[in-house]
Amino acid sequence: MKKDPSVNSRSSMFHRVLPLILGPVIILALLFAGYLLLYASAPRSAYTFELGGEIETKPSYYLDAGPLALLLSSSDFSEVDTGRPGVYPMKIHYLWMDFGYDIAIADTVPPEIILQDTPLYFVQGTELQPYDLIENVIDADPDVETIFNTDLMEKSSLSCEFTGTYCAWIIATDSSGNSSRCSVDYVVDLPPEFGEVRDFYYAIGCGESILDHVSAYDLTDGDLSDKVNISADIRSITEPAEMELTLSVTDSCGFTARENVWVHIDTPEGIQELIGNRDISRSTDCILGGINIYDNGVFRDQGIEETLLDVTPTVVDIRINERNGSITTGSGFIAQITNGLIYIITNEHVVNKNQECDICFYTGDHATGKVVGVDDDYDVAVIKVALSSLPDSYEELISTVHIDMTYWDSLNDDPIELGLEKMGRDGTIEHYTYGTLVRKIQNFAYFIPHLQTEMALTLHRGDSGSAVFDAQGRLIGMAFAYSVSPERDWAVPLNEIVSAYEDITGNTLYTY
């Protein structure tokens, strides 16, 4: 079979034309593919993001571009501050081209105010700032202003001028103008206060707690004395010491008051020596465990007239209604205050076998005294008065006479200054009597066989039972008799007074 020559001719032509057609097509296809891969354009020039939220940084978010173009692109956010509202420039670099954008950081969310746990308490006089009443303000904008809105006025602070319960409005506003507001209740109060805090003088082994002698008060809570704490418990200390301790008390508002106090620790005898020398006093110091905290003490560098004024809290007036209707008057002095009782020494002939008498103290207060017993040999009697029969504050006013047996034992017959005072029924002093010591021990013809103390003192009627003091306030004796011709004045000697008192009462007087 013969082939058709025309067929070969057409096939040859096709093979010659095909490359001519495919070449341009392939080139066009390659060009189009390159365009698709490298093409890039910016459909928008401005974008907005919420302050505090995520900001898109991928170029694909900002470019309409092919994948190769995106791979060859880089973004520049160096001028964008994502922490503050505003419009910032941003660029995307692609080959030789830069695409510019405006990036807006917008704040549309108001601040969130976080409240504190209530109730809130503040001390009177405090200047309050908004953050004193709230815990925090949460907002993406760091520039948030908080301010009080009170009485239709904006204030940066509030003054706690008066105690009471109050409500404050607080507004928080960010730099974009978004704002939130809230109300907060709070209480203005005073911190607790201590009562008078005095230095403590503490006798070793007395066992008392300092806290039993400290008081505290609060306007809201009332008495807080049982809430007081102390920085150290001194009851176990066995050696003399001196230290500063801190008292503290906290009220229900959480306010704490503190007070420093000095504590001087010594033996009971050491404490008593300070009392006797008038280095300390129960009126200015708190004395715990003192043997006799009521001791009037010894006075220095003053005359007998001034001393007699100072010993007035130790003397009393005594009046007895006799069975026959007559009235016996005399004087006495306070020897001891213990176990709720005041013990008074006078003459036996003043009480004159009576069991009760009326006692007048220098304050003008009266009380019934009961005779404890007498010593006929030395004309000594002891009367007791219940402290409960006198005003509550009376224990702070009276004192006991100062008895210095060491001084008495050293006395000779030198004419030292002596004096006594006679109290009237209203607590005022009727008269003073001054003189000197004649003989410490002398026979008194009318009171044999006992020895007495002779004085040149000019005793008066009614002076019986009066305490005789020297110029330093030390008890020397007790007036009991005088003679007119010759004129002589007599007192029960101090040693016999002490002995008779202890025999009658069974109590032991502290003597120096």
Sequence and secondary structure as in RCSB ss.txt:
>XXXX:A:sequence
MKKDPSVNSRSSMFHRVLPLILGPVIILALLFAGYLLLYASAPRSAYTFELGGEIETKPSYYLDAGPLALLLSSS
DFSEVDTGRPGVYPMKIHYLWMDFGYDIAIADTVPPEIILQDTPLYFVQGTELQPYDLIENVIDADPDVETIFNT
DLMEKSSLSCEFTGTYCAWIIATDSSGNSSRCSVDYVVDLPPEFGEVRDFYYAIGCGESILDHVSAYDLTDGDLS
DKVNISADIRSITEPAEMELTLSVTDSCGFTARENVWVHIDTPEGIQELIGNRDISRSTDCILGGINIYDNGVFR
DQGIEETLLDVTPTVVDIRINERNGSITTGSGFIAQITNGLIYIITNEHVVNKNQECDICFYTGDHATGKVVGVD
DDYDVAVIKVALSSLPDSYEELISTVHIDMTYWDSLNDDPIELGLEKMGRDGTIEHYTYGTLVRKIQNFAYFIPH
LQTEMALTLHRGDSGSAVFDAQGRLIGMAFAYSVSPERDWAVPLNEIVSAYEDITGNTLYTY
>XXXX:A:secstr
    HHHHHHHHHHHHHHHHHHHHHHHHHHHHHHHHHH EE S SEEEEETTS     GGGT EE HHHHHTEEE
E TT  TTS EEEEEEEEETTEEEEEEEEEE  S  EEEE  S  EEETT EE HHHHEEEEE S S  EEEEEE
TTEEES EE  S EEEEEEEEEE TTS EEEEEEEEEEE   EE     EEEETT    GGGG  EEETTTEE G
GG EES   TT  S EEEEEEEEEE TTS EEEEEEEEEEE HHHHHHHHHTTSS TTTSEEES S TTB     
S  HHHHHHHTGGGEEEEEEE TTS EEEEEEEEEEEETTEEEEEE HHHHTT SEEEEEETTS EEEEEEEEEE
GGGTEEEEEEEGGGS GGGGGT  B B  HHHHHH  S   EEEEEEE TTSSEEEEEEEEEEEEEEE GGGTTS
EEEEEE    TT TT EEEETTSBEEEEEEEEETTTTEEEEEEHHHHHHHHHHHH       
